[in-house]
Amino acid sequence: MKKSKSLYHGHSFPASVISYAVRWYFRFHLSLRDIEELLFERGVIVTYETIRCWCDKFGKGFAHRVKAGRRKPGGTWHLDEESASRTQA
């Protein structure tokens, strides 16, 4: 059985660094230069242009996984006591 290649195969940085950079960009709406600085503080030297390329390449997949992982609204609704007393009065 063939082993499939990693999504990050061929990149010079570990998958965890790329994942953190992309996650920070899309989740917290940080600028590319802010992410560059955060990574530098952790000992990773990377340019903001490289981070932009990662976000372009992996951002759509990241957003899809986040959206798929969110809970879907169910058919059960719960009212708190205050809301219930106002509707009955």
BELZI-V676763 format. One record per residue. N is the residue number from 1. RES is the residue in one letter. PHI is phi in degrees with one decimal (* if undefined). BURIAL is I if it has 9 or more other C-alpha atoms within 8 Angstrom, else O. Layout:
BEGIN
n | res | phi | burial
N | RES | PHI | BURIAL
N | RES | PHI | BURIAL
END
This chain:
BEGIN
n | res | phi | burial
1 | M | * | O
2 | K | -79.6 | O
3 | K | -88.7 | O
4 | S | -75.2 | O
5 | K | -73.9 | O
6 | S | -65.2 | O
7 | L | -60.9 | O
8 | Y | -99.7 | O
9 | H | -59.8 | O
10 | G | 94.0 | O
11 | H | -91.7 | O
12 | S | -82.5 | O
13 | F | -106.4 | O
14 | P | -62.9 | O
15 | A | -59.2 | O
16 | S | -64.2 | O
17 | V | -66.0 | O
18 | I | -63.6 | I
19 | S | -62.4 | O
20 | Y | -61.7 | O
21 | A | -61.3 | I
22 | V | -66.3 | I
23 | R | -61.3 | I
24 | W | -61.2 | I
25 | Y | -64.0 | I
26 | F | -85.4 | I
27 | R | -78.1 | O
28 | F | -108.1 | O
29 | H | 53.0 | O
30 | L | -81.5 | I
31 | S | -76.0 | O
32 | L | -62.5 | I
33 | R | -70.9 | O
34 | D | -64.4 | O
35 | I | -67.3 | I
36 | E | -57.3 | I
37 | E | -67.7 | O
38 | L | -61.7 | O
39 | L | -67.9 | I
40 | F | -61.3 | I
41 | E | -63.9 | O
42 | R | -98.5 | O
43 | G | 89.6 | O
44 | V | -106.2 | O
45 | I | -100.0 | O
46 | V | -147.7 | I
47 | T | -85.5 | O
48 | Y | -66.4 | I
49 | E | -67.2 | O
50 | T | -65.0 | O
51 | I | -62.9 | I
52 | R | -61.3 | I
53 | C | -63.0 | O
54 | W | -60.9 | I
55 | C | -65.1 | I
56 | D | -64.6 | O
57 | K | -78.5 | O
58 | F | -106.5 | I
59 | G | -63.3 | I
60 | K | -63.4 | O
61 | G | -65.2 | O
62 | F | -62.7 | I
63 | A | -62.8 | I
64 | H | -64.5 | O
65 | R | -66.4 | O
66 | V | -66.0 | O
67 | K | -64.5 | O
68 | A | -68.1 | O
69 | G | -81.3 | O
70 | R | -69.7 | O
71 | R | -71.1 | O
72 | K | -86.3 | O
73 | P | -65.0 | O
74 | G | -95.3 | O
75 | G | -90.2 | O
76 | T | -101.3 | O
77 | W | -121.3 | O
78 | H | -121.1 | O
79 | L | -102.3 | O
80 | D | -80.6 | O
81 | E | -63.4 | O
82 | E | -64.2 | O
83 | S | -66.1 | O
84 | A | -66.8 | I
85 | S | -69.8 | O
86 | R | -70.2 | O
87 | T | -76.2 | O
88 | Q | -85.4 | O
89 | A | -77.9 | O
END
